[in-house]
Every structure is written in structure tokens, then in C-alpha cells.
Amino acid sequence: MLMATLFCYGSLKRGFWNHEIYCADAISIQHATVRGRLYEFSSGIPVLEVPDTDILAYGTGDILEDIALQRRFEMNRQKYLECNGDGWKQIEGELITLPDPAITIPPIDRLEGFHPDSDSLYLRVLVPVKLTDERVTTAWCYVAAPETARTLTLTISATSKYALHQICHKD
């Protein structure tokens, strides 16, 4: 069975209104982290920024090719870069595995304002994700598009209804 994995940090997580609409058919949901900075719009909706070096691929309008690309990256496990005082944090969220990406991902792309051939509110990018058992995998994640980051005033969120956790673990 063809599947897609998404790293979700906002309204697609369990307990939030978009989860039941878009992720009710989830095959699995696991706690996970990505490196990044979490901001929120004035409306309270979260938006994630990830380091350019962590972006393995950009989503396209061909979801099946995107999933094939993700599988190729899975075969060559990516190293997860820890926070080391460089301003990036470990952003907590959920790794959600969905069936039939050709059916389940396009509605989420629309929800997130991702339009591969035009300006987008968010981009869908492939990033390394760390699971609680320290395994590293890859997942698609919706992050701020450059146009979004430039035109909106974003504030780093310390408290939010999304339980935003920005924890940089010191080793």
C-alpha cells in the first residue's frame, strides 16, 4: 500500500479541528520532532520555518512522484542535526502516516495554501524527522513560503493553543 508521512505541528494534530477532517484515516500517529523555528500569524495559526540545509526536496503537483522521491530518501537515511545553539529548536509535533497519497494529500495541500505552480502560503517540503526512539525518518511538512515570511509579521510563539514546544536539548 502506498503511504505518505506528514510532520504536523498545528491544526492537523490529534485534538484539533482539522485532524478529523483530513487525517481520520491515519494509519499511524507518532510523536516526533523537526529542527526549526515556530511562529504564528496574528490569527494564532502556527507557521514553521526550517533550516534550508534540512530541506531534502520541495513538493510538486505530482504527489506520486513526490512519494517515490521520499522513498528514495528513506533508503539513504538522513542524519538528523541536533540543536547546537545556532538558533534552531526542536519543534514537537506528530508524524502522521496516511494511506493513498493521491487522495489524501491534495486536500491538505489546498488547506495549507500550497500551490506548486504559483504563489503559496505554505510550501510542502521533505525534511528529516526524529522519532521518540531516536530513529530518523523523512516526512513532508508545510513550512512558510518565502513570500509569506517576507510579507507577514510573524512573532515567535512562546504560548499557543497548539502547545508549541520549542526545546533545544543540550547534550
N, C-alpha and C positions, 0 to 999 in steps of 0.2 A: 504494500500500500504506500502510495506517495504521500509524504507528510511535509509540513512546514513548521519551523520553530520560530517563535517571535519572543523577543525580550520585551516585556510590558512593564511600565512604571507608573501608569496613570489609570484612566477610566476603564481600561481593558482588564485590569486585575480583578481577582475574585472580590466580591462585595461591592463593586461599583457598577453603575447603571449600564455601561456598555458591555460588560462581561457576558451577561445573559443573552444579549442581542447578537454579539459577534463571536463569542467563544464558548457557547453552550455545548458544542460538540467536541470540546478539547479531549484529546486522548490522554494527555498528562499535563500536570502543572507542578513545577518545582521552584523553590526559592533559588534565586541566582543574583549575581552582581555583574555590572559592567563598569568600566572606568568612564568617568565623565563629570560634568557639572550639570546640576539640575536647577532650572529656573522656572518661573511661572509667569504667565501672562497676567495682566491686571484682572482678568476674569477668574483667575485661580487655576486655570488649566496648566499642567506642567509641560515643560519642553526641555529636552535633553540635548546637551552638546557633548560630543565625544571627541577625543583627540584624532586629528587627521591620520595619525600613524596607526590607529586602531581600526580604521575603515578598510575592510578587505575587499569590498565590492559595493557598487551602487545598484539599487533595484531598477528594473526596467519595466516596460509594458508586457514583457513575455515572462510571466510568472513561472512557467515550466522550465524555461532556460535558467531563471534565477535559482530555482530549487536544484537543478543539476549543478550549477556553479557552487552552491552551498555544499552539496555532497562532495565535490572535488576538494573543497577546503577542509571538510571533515576528515578526509583521508590523510591530509597533512596537517595534523593538529597544530593549531596556532598557540604560541606562547601567550599567556595572559600576563600583561605587565602590571605589576603591583604599583600602588600609590607610593611615591617616594618623596613627598614634599614638593612636588612640581605643580601643585595647584589642582590636580585631578583627584577626584574622590571615588570611592567605591559606591556606586548607586545601586540600591537594593530594588529588586523587582521580582517578576515571575517569568520563568521560561515556560511558555505555553506551546504545546505541540498540537497542531491542528491537522485534521485529515483533508484530503482533496484540495490542495492549494489553489487549483484553477477556480474553485467555487468559493473557498473561504477567505482567500486573501484580497481579491478585488474589492469587496465591500469595505474591508478595513482600510485599504488604500484610499477609497473615497472618503471614509470617515476622517482620516488623518490629513486630507487635503493633498495627497500625493498624486501628482500628475507627471508621469515620466517624460512627456514631451513638451511640457510648458512649466510656467512658474508654479511652485508648490509651497504650501505652508510648511510641510514636513517632507523630508526625504526618507526613503526606506533604504537602510544601509546594512550590510553584513558586518558583524563585529564579533570579537571573541567574548565569551561569556563564561564566568566561573560559577560552578555549582557548589552547594554546601559541602560536598565531599571532596572538594578541591579539584575535581575533574574540570577540564576546559573543553568547551564545545563552541559552536558558532550559532548565531541566531540573527534574524532580521530584526531591526529596531528602527523606530521612527524618531528621527532627530531633526532639530531646527535646520531648515533650508537657509543658505546664506542670505537670501533676500529677507527672510523672516527675521533673522538675527540682526540685520542691519536696520530694518525699518521699525522694529518694535522696541520699546524699552522693556528689557527683561530684568527682573530682580531675582537674585539668588534667594531661594526659599529655605528658611530655617524651620518653619512650621507650615503645615498644609494639611488639608483634609485627605491628601493622598499618602499620608505617613511617609513623607520624603526622608529618606535616610542617606546622609552623605557622611560616610565614615571612612576615614583613611586609617587603615590599620598600620601601626608601626611595628616593624619586626625587630 
